[in-house]
Amino acid sequence: MKSASGAEGKAGRKRTSPSPDAAPQVRENTNLPEHLPYQLIHVSSLLSLGVSRLFQARFGLGIREWRVLAILGYYGPSSAAELVGQAAFDKATVSRAIKRLERQGYVRRGPHPKDARRRLIYLTEKGVALHDRVAPISRLRRRVIESALTEEERTALSVILEKLRRQLEWLNAEELKDMTAAGRIRKGGSPAD
């Protein structure tokens, strides 16, 4: 239902006319239910919330730590920078996850086999055992979530998400170049003073 101002309230409820001392209203309204970034973040947050609660309760493992374990399980020993790229987390978040996993004995740092100057993160035997206990639950959750879609929809979603990922990587790189050129951000991505 729309109010006299044409605005629709939550769940179709009418909004009452604002009082004179009401908060200012935006002129450029983002229709969040139809705003793709909002939709993606909302679905991602719901997914992370469920996984985080489940893995924390069953394994004492947070979503960030699980993502690092899953990446190492899939790709093998990786540098911290590679983990940042694969996890889609910032450096500080990945660093904290690695330190926590190290303290718990699930990962260790070691030399790169071909470049002694580089360090890699390796799963330990204990880390492999934890990964192999968590992975089947992760796969089961994926199957349950994907069961809401037909095979064609799953295929289309995979293609769409890959296109969006590539477009976002391009957009982020372009925006970073513009901000760096304008002096609003330093090379490497940190804000300018």
N, C-alpha and C positions, 0 to 999 in steps of 0.2 A: 504494500500500500504506500502511496506517496503522500507526503504532507503538502500543505499549501505551497511550500517553497519548492516542491518537486523532489525533495530528498526522501529516500526510503530508509526506514529504520531497520534495525537488526531484526531478522526473521519476519520482515514485513510489517512490523509495528510502526504506527505513526509517531513521528517526532513531534513534540509539542513546540510551539513557537518559542524561540529563545527569549529569555528575559533580557532587559537592557544591560545587565551586568554579566551576561554570559561570556564565555571565552570567545575570542575572535575565530571566525570560520575561514578555512582556506578557500582560495579561488580556483586553484588548479587541483582538483580532486583526482586521486589515483583510485580507480575502481579495483580495489584489492582482490576481490573474488575472480576477476578476469585478468589480473596483472601476472604475467608469466613468472617473473622472478619471485613474487610472493608465493605463488602456487608451488614452485619448486622448493623454496625454503621451507614452506609449511610441511610438505610431504617429507622432506629430508629430516626436519625436526621431529616429526612423528616417528619416523623410522629410527632415528638415533635415540630418542627417548625410550622406546621399547627395548632396543638392544642394550642400551646402557643399564637400564634397571635389571634386566634379566642376567646379563653377564656380570654385573656387580654383585648381585645376590648369589649367583651360583659359583662364580670363579674369582671374585674380588678384582675384577678386571673392568676398567673403564673403556669407553668406545675408542678413545685415542690410542690406548695401549693395544686394544684388539686390532685396530687398523694397522698399526706397525707390525704386529705379529702376522697378520694375514698377508701383508705385502712381502715380508721376509719369507713366509711360507711359499708364496707364489713365485717371486722373482729371485729368491736366494739372497746371499749377503749383499748389502747395499750400503752406499754412503748415506750420511745424514741428509745431504742435499737431494739425493735420489728419493729418499723417503719423503721429504717435504713435497717434492713434485708429485709423487704417486699418491700420497695421503690427502693432498689438497688442504693441508693445514699450514699455518705459518711456522717459521723456524723455531720460535720459542715453544710452541705447543709440541712439536715433534721432539725437541730437545728434552722437555720435561717428561714426555712419554718414554723416551729411551732411558733416561736416568732412573725412572721408576721401575722399568722392566729390568734394568741392570741391577738395581738394589735387590729385586726379588729373584734374581738369578735366571731370568728368562732369556736375556740377550747378553752378549759380550762384545766389546770392541776388539778389533784385531787388524793386523796389517793387510793391505791390499796385496794379493799374490803377485801382481805385476808392477806395482808402484809403491815402494816402501814409504813414500811421503804421504800417501793417502791411508785413511783408516776406514774400515768397513764395520757394519753392525752385523753380527751373526746370531742366529738362534742357538741357544744351548740345548743340551738334551732335555732339560726341564722345560725349556721354551717350546721345543718340538712336541713334547707330551701335552702341554697345555693347548697348543695350537690344534692338535689332533683331537682333543676333547671338545673344543669350542666349535671347530669348523662344521661338524655335522649339524649342530644346532643352527648355525648361521645359514647353511644350505636349506634346512627345513623351513626356516623363516622366509627365505627367498621364495621357496615353492608355494608357501601359503599366500604370500603377498601377490605373487604372479598368478595365482589361481583366479584372481579377479579379472584377468585378461584372457582373451582368446589367443591362440597361437599367432594369428595375424597381427593382433594388437601388440603382443610382446615383441614381435619382429619389428613392427613399425616404431614402437617406443625406443628400442635399441638404436635404430637408425637415427631417430630424432634426437635422442640424447647425445649421440656422438656428434651430430651436426652442431648442436648447441654448445658442446664442450669446445669444439674447434673454434666456433665463433667467439665464445667468451675468452679463450686464450688470445685470439687476435685482438679483441677489444681491449682486454687488460693490458696487453703489450703496447697498443697505440696510446691508450690513456696514460700509461707510465711514461712513454716518450714525451708526450705533450706536457705532462706535469714536470718532468725533469728539465725540459727545454725552458719552461716558464719559471724555473727556480723554486717551485713549490714542493719539490721532492728531490732528494739526493739520488745519485746513481746507486742502485742496489735496492731502492724502494722505501727508504726511511724518510719521514717528513723533514723538510728544511726547517731550520730554527727561525 
